Amino acid sequence: MWRVVLSTLVKELVEAGVHFGHRASRWNPKMRPYIYARKDTIHIIDVRETIRGLLRAKKYLADVAARGSLILWVGTKRQAAESVEREAGRCGMPYVSERWLGGTLTNFRTIRDRLSHLEGMEAVRNSPDTLSTYSKKAQASLNREYKKVFRNLNGMRTMSRLPECLVVIDPKKEKNAVKEAQKLGIAVVSLIDTDCDPDTVDLPIPGNDDSMRSIEMIVKILADAVMAGKSQQAMQQQAASEGADKSASNGSAEPPADQPVAAASGDSSAE
């Protein structure tokens, strides 16, 4: 059964073009262990290494989600933005798909302040009475600022605290995000191409980080793992709640008022 599943996954990865690396002239020598061959001017990524990376990342992300921790998804390149928004949204996690703002992690308090400012601007825009007190020039200025802040921060509304890990598409492109995560000891799971340095991330997934189909497939698989972890968390919470209710129910039972306590507890000894 496992062989069939593995064979199917390999086929899907190849069809999505996950195995296509960059031009050999652009490679990072540290990616050598993940490269299967060179075809003409292109490096071919070993899909077995891709699968190994995927399995490790899936297990880790499921565990993180099961603990109730946050996972921040980062993919600002054109090919990644839509997939990151969709899949992060599906599993209820924050994301950055437009531009990484310096200090997003290392100066998180400022980001929270900006998010509060965003909510304040929305309150004004959604209140005709309040908005009418603004001049046309002030309204135009408000709208411009709102659109800018919304574009950059909307995906992080659910990030009430620092994440436990980042899921990054192309650590070379998102080097600032990776550096901030490293500084704070936040783990990084990343789709890395042959031009990247695998030492900059904790859980590398070797694969094509320029193809939309490749990115879509990898991101969906990782999001499915997060969903599985959240389901596990929900079941654990339900079991704990039911156990607490049962304990409370058992603890509320008292012996009849006219029955001696010793007899009720099963103590039949006589003085």
Secondary structure, 3 states (H helix, E strand, C coil): CHHHHHHHHHHHHHHCCCCEEEEHHHCCHHHHHHEEEEECCEEEECHHHHHHHHHHHHHHHHHHHHCCCCEEEECCCHHHHHHHHHHHHHCCCCEECCCCCCCCCCCHHHHHHHHHHHHHHHHHHCCHHHHCCCCHHHHHHHHHHHHHHHHHHHHHCCCCCCCCEEEEECCCCCHHHHHHHHHHCCEEEEEECCCCCHHHCCEEEECCCCCHHHHHHHHHHHHHHHHHHHHHHHHHHHHHHHHHHHHHHHHCCCCCCCCCHHHHCCCCCCC
